[in-house]
Amino acid sequence: MAEELTIAGFGGQGVMVIGQLLSYAGMHEGKNVSWIPAYGPEMRGGTANCSVVISAEPIGSPIVTEPTTAIVMNRPSMDRFEPMLRPGGLLIYNSSLIDRKPERSDIRVIAVPAVDIARELGSDRVANMCVLGAYLAATHVVASESVAECLKEVLPARRHNLIPLNIEAINRGAQLVEA
Amino acid sequence: MAERKLFKGNEAVAEAAVRAGCRFFFGYPITPQNEIPEYMSRRLPEVGGVFLQAESEVAAINMVYGAAGAGVRVMTSSSSPGISLKQEGISYIAGAELPCLIVNMVRGGPGLGGIQPAQSDYFQAVKGGGHGDYHCIVFAPASVQEMVDLTMHAFDVAEKYRMPVMMLGDGVLGQMMEPVVFPDPAPRDLPTPDWATNGARDGRATRLINSIYIKPDDLLRHNHKLQAKFKQAQVDEVRCETVNTEDADIVLVAYGTSARVCRSAMDRARSEGLRVGLVRPITVSPFPYQVIADVARTARAFLAVEMSMGQMVEDVKLGALGAAPVHFYGTPGGIVPTAAAIVEEARKIAKAEVGK
């Protein structure tokens, strides 16, 4: 069964990085993966988003239209992608910023106060790693160790000093689900 | 086995070209293929090559003409409006019998259109594009790995036939990342061809590369020669993938990105009990007419799926020659079809043609 994700938020919230980390980790685990960003007019002003597919089988369409998981970092993304989720799908949302609760009752929901946790850790910018950690703990689609190893490939060299902070944020997100 | 790397389609094409011995790139920027020139601008100087951003697409394709005439591996890339500007030069290159690679990461048209993925340049790519009787060999990859493999193959084919070869992609294929393995072919010499106009320094006879044949008899013979080469390519170069066609009632026909969506649609339709198959042309010129003809003997109907108002569907009809009805589903304007919509079309056709 293919895992088909939509990851969305404002530009700058690191949603593309979440998608790239999952793609690298999936590839290193020997799975088939695809990653594609939304490009063009829909990026401007509103939401940035990417589609990621991770599967043991060859991947058909790389464009996700009925996600099995939606990770949303802001309200416009929640409004847009909650209705598209497959029944029984997983919605992970950044409850620090999104001021409403999901409406659907046929999906699994995980609220992650990602910005609050990230601030506790000392940097707003790892909020994306908190939701990623929650996602990994909830699904085990790829191992969090694989993701941690991929940080080196995805983050530019000048940010490698932040890898421990990113890993801590992943762990904090995971604890939320495991607790 | 070589290492799997995650690569964006555009960058994979560029890296594959460099590994295939391409050392010259001339282009002009346009979305959604800018990662190709960007990558080449960094990579080609590392291997002693030349990257040049021309003042226009017209200039770029004529630089390609010049470099190809000198017998080196050369390419350009653009997207739809830019490829239109290059058509005059492509016709000259075809007329002068020179090898080169032209990449078109297609976006919605006509005119300036949009920047989202489309397949509306099919006619232009496979039916000529520029003036005069000529064909390009046109590859239609459907994955980042296939873009790598076909790019490396394309230079060999271009030289074998002395014809311009085109890679027909789209915005999805250019922008998406997938794991790829770059085959490491044994290093080989790429000897300068014996027709190259590379300077008669050693006192050899002068050579001429031209596309002008002012005497009608000469031009007639030249046209017959060009046609004969393409006929040979129709015999030797056709590539096509078929999936589940043996027992299929409805056979989807699609290339590139829409073929990826069709593959998902086929799996979904099969899980719902609809016998659906897929024919995926990998060369769209020469087109796999014979595959369509063979499948038409057993299929109840074809459904051509394109990100256009219907272009390849005409070649599917030419292949089927009335042996099976050919339906069409298209999404123009930069819209990628959904698997759900394709399954719905297949279900409607099954009801009408198969009666279930």
Interface residues (C-beta under 8 A of the other chain):
Chain A: Q20 S23 Y24 M27 N32 V33 S34 W35 I36 P37 Y39 G40 P41 P58 I59 G60 S61 P62 I63 T65 E66 E153
Chain B: R4 L6 T31 P32 G114 I115 Q116 G171 V172 Q175 M176 M177 E178 P179 R260 V261 C262 R263 S264 A265 D267 G334 V336 T338 A339 A340
